[in-house]
Amino acid sequence: MRHRIAEDAKPQLLLLLLATAITLVLWFLPFAEYLVYPVRLFATFIHESSHALIAILTGGSVQSLTISMDGSGAVYSAPSGMIGAFLTSSAGYLGTTAFGVLMLYLIRRSFSPNKILTGLGIFVAVVTVVFTIVSPVFNFLSLNAEFSSIVFTVVAGSLLAAVLVGLGIYSSARTANFAVAFLAVQCLLNAALDLINVFFVSSPLVGSDVHTDAANMALATGIPGIMWVVIWMGISLLMISLGLRLYAVKQNKAAADDSVFETDRSV
C-alpha cells in the first residue's frame, strides 16, 4: 500500500514544514529561548492541564495547577483509585502530543484558525481560573503549591489567554494558520524532548531523585519509570504518525511500490 500526499494538503504541508524549520532554527540561535519562552509556557499549560482534566474526568480532584518561571509545572491532585492515578500520571506527555495532533487535524479539515486561537485563549483562561485560582481557595488547608507559583501562573495564564484571543480576533487567516501550526509543532517537539529528558533522568545508571511523572508511575505500579517512558514514547510516535497521515496523506491501494510519501500527479 502506497501513501500519497494529497494535492489540497501540499500548501498545508509546506506551512507545517516552515513552522518546524523555524522552530529548529530558533534552537540554535543565541538568546532564542527568550523568543519562544511564551510558547514554552503554553506547552507547559497544555501538559499540566492534561493532568488536571484527566484527574477530574476519572473522579479525582485537583488542588492546584501551577507553572514556574523556568517553564516547568506541577499539578497537585488526588486521583480516584489505581486507574485514575495511572491515567492522570500518563496524561501529561500524551496529552501534549494529542493536542499537537489535534491541531494538525483541525488545520487539515479547514477549521477557522482564528476560531482555534480564540478557543485556545478561552481554554487557557478557564484553566487558570478554575485550577489556579478557585481550586487553591477550596483546598487552602491542604494546599502544596507555593503562593509565588500561583501568582506567576495567574499572570502568565492571563497574558497567554489575552494574546491568543487577540490573535484570533485581529490576525489575518494566513497569520492565524501559521500560529496554529507553530503551536502544534512546538507542543509535539516539546513533548518529544521532555520524554527524552525523562528517559535519561529515569535511567538506572543515573539514579536521579528528580520528581517526574515516570517516578509517580513507578511508585503506583512497581514498574520502573524508564519502562513507562518507553511506553509513552511508543504511544506518542503512533499518535504523531497517525496525525501526519491525516494531515497530508491519502492512500492508493493499487500502488505497487513501497514508498511512504510520494507526490500525487493525478488531476
N, C-alpha and C positions, 0 to 999 in steps of 0.2 A: 504494500500500500504506500503510495507516494503522497506527500503533503505539499500543497502549492500555496504560494502567497496570493490571496485574493486581490484582484485589481483595485477594488474600492478600499482595501486595507493598506495599500502602499503608502499613501500620504501619512496615515496614522503611524505606520511602522517607522517612517523616516522621522516623525516627531518623537517617537519613543527612543530611537537611536540617538537623536540630538540631545534629548534630556539625559540619557545615560552618559554620552560623551562629555557633556558639560559637568556632570557630577564627578566623573573620573578625573577630569582636568582640575577641578577645584581641590581634589585630594592632594595634588602636588604643588599647588600654588601657596607661597608664603602667606600666612595670616588668613588663608581662605576659610579656616574653621570659624572665623568670626562672621563671614558672609553667610554660611549655611547654619549658623547657630540656631536661628529661629526654626529652621526646618528640622534640625535635630530635636529640639524641644517638642515639635509637633509629632515626630515619630515616637518620642517617649510618651506623649499623651495617648497615642493610639495603643501602644504597648500596655500601659498601665490601665487604660480604660477597658481593654480586653479582659484583664484580670478581674476588674471590678464588675463588669457586666455578667461574666460567667458565674462569678460568686453569687450574684443576685439571682440569676436565672436557675441556678441549681439549689436554691433555697437557703443560701447563706446570707451573711450581712457584711457590710463594708464600713469600717471605722473611719478610714481616711484614704485619700489619694493625693500624693504629693510628688512634685518634680523638684529636683535640686539644680543648682546653678551649673553644676558640672555635666548636666544632661542626663543624669541617672534619675530613677524614680522609685517609688515604693507605694505599695497598696497594703494596708493592714486590713485583713478580712478574717471572718470566721466562717469557713466553708461548712456546708452541711454534709457530713459523712465522708467516707473514703472516696467515693466517686466525685463528690463536689470538690474535694481537695485536689484530686488528680486532674480534673478538668480546669480548675482555676489556675493551678501552677503551670499547666501546659498552654494556657491561653495567651500569654504574653507574646512570645515569638511567633506562634502560629497565627494569632490574631492579627499581628502586624503584617505578616505575609499575606494573609487572606484579604486584608484591607487593600494592599497594593494590587493584588489580582483583581479585586472588585473594581477598583478604579480603572484598570485596563479594560475590563469588560464593559463598564459604562461608557467609556470613550468609544469603544468599538461599536456599541449599539446606538451611538449618536445621541446619547443623553446630553442635555444642555450643560456644557462645562461651567457656565455661570451659576446655574442652579446647584450643581455639585459643590462648588466652592461655598456658596451661601449655606447649603446644608451642612457642610463640614464646620463652618463657623458656628452655626447654631448648635451642632453636636458638641464642640469644644466648650461652648458657653454653658450648656446644660450639665456636662460632666463636671465642670469647675464648680458650678453652684451646688449640685447635688452631692458630689463626693468629696469636695474640698472645703465647702462651707457648711452645708446642712449636716452631713454625716458626723463631722467632728463635734458639732454642737450637741447632737443627741448622744454621742459616745464620749463626752468630756472626761468622765471619771476613769475610763479605760483607754484613753487616747495615748497612742505611742508616738505619733508624729510630732516633730518639733514645730513650734509656733512660727519660726522663721521660714521653714519649708512651706508651711501653709500660706504665709503671706506671699512668698515668691511665686507659688503655684497660682494663686488668685491673680496676681499681676500678669504673669506670663500667659495664663489662660485667657484673660480679658483682652490682652493685646493681640494674641493669635486669632481669637474669635473676631475681633474688630477688623483685622487685616483680611481675613478670609471672606467675611461678609462684604467688605469694601471691594475686594477684587471681584466677587460675584456680581455685585451691583454695577460697578463702574468700568470694569475692564472690557475690552473687545473680546469677541468669541475666540479669536486666534490666541490672544494672550491668556485667556482663561483655559483654553485647551492645553496650552503648554504648561501652565501652572499645575493642572491636574496630573498631567503626565509626569512632571518633575516630582511632585509629591509622591506619586505611585512608585517611581524609581527609587526615591530616597527611602521610602518605607521598606521596599524589597531589599535594597542593599544594606540598610541599617540592620534589618533582621538577620541577614546572612552574616554580616560582620560580627554582630553580637553573639550569634551562635558559635562562630569560630572562636571568639574570645572565651566564651563559657566552656567550650570544649577543652581549651588549654588549661583554664583555671580548674576544671574538674578532673584533670588528668591525675592519676595516682602518683606519677613522678613529681608533679608539682606539689600536691598535698596542701593546696591552699584552703584557708578557712573563710574565704570570701563568701558572703551570703548570696546565693543565686537561686533562681527557680529550680535549677537542676538539684541543688542541695536540698531544697524543700521536697522534691520528688523522692530523693534518696531516703530522707527521714520518714516519709509517709509510706514507702513501699519496701524499703530494704534493698532495692536495686541501685547499683552505683549510679551517681549522677551523670557520669560520662556516657552511660548507655542511653539515658533519656535524651541527652543532647544529640546523639547519633540518630535516634528515632525522630526527634524534631527536625533534624536536617533532612532526613529522608522524606518526611511529610511535606516540608516546605518546598523541596525540589519538585515533588509531584504536583503541588499546587501551582508553582511557577510554570512548569511545563504545560499543564492544562490551560493556565491563563494565557500563555503566549499562543497556544493553538487557537483558543477562542478569539484572541486579539487579531491574528493576522493570517491564519492558515485555513485553507479548505482542502478537502480530501478528494483524491481521484483514484477510485478503486481499480480502474482499468490500467493504471500505470504499471509498468513492468520493472522499472529500476527501483533502487533503494534510497534515492536521495531524500534528504529530510526537508530542505527548503529549496524551492525552485520557482523561478518566475513563470507565471501563467500567461502565455501569449495568446490565449484564445480570446476572441472578441464576443 
